[in-house]
Amino acid sequence: MQRPKLLNIGFGNFIVSTRVVAIVSPSSSPMRRLREDARQEGRLIDATQGRKTRSIIVTDSNHLILSAIQAETVGQRFMLMEDPQAAKRTEQAGGMEPTLLEETPEYDDADDDL
């Protein structure tokens, strides 16, 4: 049996990649309403570690996971897990910086004072 792949959503938090339905930006009004509905219904998981929400991950169980990592970055990590050859193709096309292929460094709490 194949082990589930874990997707790094930032700051030591991981989710099972096969459960991801969508990775979206939190800035639109429908996403804000979706987040508030999930909070009221107990389906919201906050993995931001007190930082600004930069992406919302929707799971197949209808839970919403808040992440402090940009939606584009989480999406790139997801694509790399699904297709490891995508990194080479994207890098050759000049799309993604090579640093995104490596482990993203954790941020210290000094940035919270900004």
Backbone hydrogen bonds in HBPLUS format (Angstrom, degrees):
<---DONOR---> <-ACCEPTOR-->    atom                        ^
c    i                          cat <-CA-CA->   ^        H-A-AA   ^      H-
h    n   atom  resd res      DA  || num        DHA   H-A  angle D-A-AA Bond
n    s   type  num  typ     dist DA aas  dist angle  dist       angle   num
A0017-SER N   A0005-LYS O   2.86 MM  12  5.74 168.8  1.87 160.2 164.1     1
A0007-LEU N   A0015-ILE O   2.67 MM   8  5.22 168.2  1.68 161.8 164.0     2
A0015-ILE N   A0007-LEU O   2.98 MM   8  5.22 148.6  2.08 135.2 144.4     3
A0009-ILE N   A0013-ASN O   2.89 MM   4  5.61 165.1  1.92 148.1 152.7     4
A0013-ASN N   A0010-GLY O   3.13 MM   3  5.50 149.2  2.23 109.8 118.8     5
A0019-ARG N   A0016-VAL O   3.13 MM   3  5.78 160.0  2.17 118.1 124.2     6
A0020-VAL N   A0017-SER O   3.28 MM   3  5.53 164.6  2.30 109.5 114.1     7
A0060-ASP N   A0019-ARG O   2.82 MM  41  5.40 137.8  2.00 147.3 159.9     8
A0021-VAL N   A0058-VAL O   2.76 MM  37  5.48 172.1  1.76 157.3 155.7     9
A0022-ALA N   A0058-VAL O   3.27 MM  36  5.04 158.5  2.32 131.6 133.6    10
A0058-VAL N   A0022-ALA O   2.81 MM  36  5.04 162.3  1.84 144.3 150.5    11
A0024-VAL N   A0056-ILE O   2.83 MM  32  5.24 171.3  1.84 159.3 159.9    12
A0056-ILE N   A0024-VAL O   2.79 MM  32  5.24 162.0  1.82 153.9 158.6    13
A0032-ARG N   A0028-SER O   3.07 MM   4  6.42 149.1  2.17 147.7 157.0    14
A0033-ARG N   A0029-SER O   2.97 MM   4  6.24 158.3  2.01 154.6 160.0    15
A0034-LEU N   A0030-PRO O   2.89 MM   4  6.07 156.7  1.94 143.7 150.7    16
A0035-ARG N   A0031-MET O   2.90 MM   4  6.05 154.8  1.96 142.8 149.3    17
A0036-GLU N   A0032-ARG O   2.98 MM   4  6.21 157.4  2.03 145.5 151.5    18
A0037-ASP N   A0033-ARG O   2.87 MM   4  6.08 160.7  1.91 153.3 158.5    19
A0038-ALA N   A0034-LEU O   3.00 MM   4  6.17 159.6  2.04 145.8 151.3    20
A0039-ARG N   A0035-ARG O   2.96 MM   4  6.18 150.4  2.05 144.7 153.0    21
A0040-GLN N   A0036-GLU O   3.04 MM   4  6.29 161.1  2.07 150.4 154.2    22
A0041-GLU N   A0037-ASP O   3.01 MM   4  6.21 146.1  2.13 145.7 155.3    23
A0043-ARG N   A0038-ALA O   2.78 MM   5  4.76 157.7  1.83 149.4 148.9    24
A0042-GLY N   A0039-ARG O   3.30 MM   3  5.22 159.1  2.35  99.6 105.7    25
A0064-LEU N   A0043-ARG O   2.94 MM  21  6.24 159.9  1.98 151.8 157.1    26
A0045-ILE N   A0064-LEU O   2.76 MM  19  6.08 156.4  1.81 164.5 171.5    27
A0066-LEU N   A0045-ILE O   2.82 MM  21  6.25 161.2  1.86 162.4 168.6    28
A0047-ALA N   A0066-LEU O   2.94 MM  19  5.46 148.1  2.04 136.0 145.4    29
A0051-ARG N   A0048-THR O   3.12 MM   3  5.23 160.5  2.16 106.7 112.8    30
A0054-ARG N   A0067-SER O   2.86 MM  13  6.06 162.3  1.89 149.5 155.3    31
A0055-SER N   A0067-SER O   3.15 MM  12  5.28 143.8  2.29 150.9 146.4    32
A0067-SER N   A0055-SER O   2.97 MM  12  5.28 162.9  2.00 156.9 155.1    33
A0057-ILE N   A0065-ILE O   2.82 MM   8  4.97 165.6  1.84 147.0 152.1    34
A0065-ILE N   A0057-ILE O   2.82 MM   8  4.97 157.8  1.87 144.2 151.7    35
A0059-THR N   A0063-HIS O   3.04 MM   4  5.43 160.3  2.08 158.8 161.1    36
A0062-ASN N   A0059-THR O   3.03 MM   3  5.32 155.1  2.10 114.5 116.7    37
A0074-VAL N   A0070-GLN O   3.06 MM   4  6.41 164.4  2.09 158.1 161.9    38
A0075-GLY N   A0071-ALA O   2.86 MM   4  5.97 157.4  1.91 146.5 153.6    39
A0076-GLN N   A0072-GLU O   2.89 MM   4  6.12 149.5  1.99 142.7 150.6    40
A0077-ARG N   A0073-THR O   2.98 MM   4  6.25 159.0  2.03 149.6 155.1    41
A0078-PHE N   A0074-VAL O   2.90 MM   4  6.14 153.8  1.97 147.8 155.3    42
A0079-MET N   A0075-GLY O   2.91 MM   4  6.15 161.2  1.94 149.0 153.7    43
A0080-LEU N   A0076-GLN O   2.96 MM   4  6.15 154.4  2.02 147.8 154.6    44
A0081-MET N   A0077-ARG O   3.11 MM   4  6.35 142.1  2.26 140.2 149.7    45
A0081-MET N   A0078-PHE O   3.13 MM   3  5.20 125.0  2.45  95.8 109.8    46
A0082-GLU N   A0078-PHE O   3.06 MM   4  6.38 153.4  2.14 149.6 156.8    47
A0083-ASP N   A0079-MET O   2.84 MM   4  5.92 156.3  1.90 151.1 157.7    48
A0086-ALA N   A0083-ASP O   2.85 MM   3  5.44 158.0  1.90 120.1 127.5    49
A0089-ARG N   A0085-GLN O   3.20 MM   4  6.56 163.8  2.23 152.2 156.7    50
A0090-THR N   A0086-ALA O   2.81 MM   4  5.88 165.5  1.83 153.7 157.8    51
A0091-GLU N   A0087-ALA O   2.92 MM   4  5.93 159.3  1.96 144.4 150.8    52
A0092-GLN N   A0088-LYS O   2.95 MM   4  6.04 156.3  2.01 144.7 151.1    53
A0093-ALA N   A0089-ARG O   3.04 MM   4  6.20 143.4  2.18 139.1 148.9    54
A0095-GLY N   A0090-THR O   2.98 MM   5  5.36 155.9  2.04 160.0 154.9    55
A0094-GLY N   A0091-GLU O   3.05 MM   3  4.99 148.9  2.15  97.0 106.7    56
A0100-LEU N   A0097-GLU O   3.04 MM   3  5.79 154.3  2.11 122.1 128.1    57
A0101-LEU N   A0098-PRO O   3.01 MM   3  5.40 153.1  2.08 109.5 118.0    58
A0102-GLU N   A0099-THR O   3.24 MM   3  5.46 151.8  2.32 102.8 110.6    59
A0111-ASP N   A0108-ASP O   3.46 MM   3  6.45 168.2  2.47 124.4 124.9    60
A0112-ASP N   A0109-ASP O   3.11 MM   3  5.48 157.1  2.16 110.5 117.3    61
A0114-LEU N   A0111-ASP O   3.38 MM   3  5.89 169.5  2.39 115.4 117.5    62
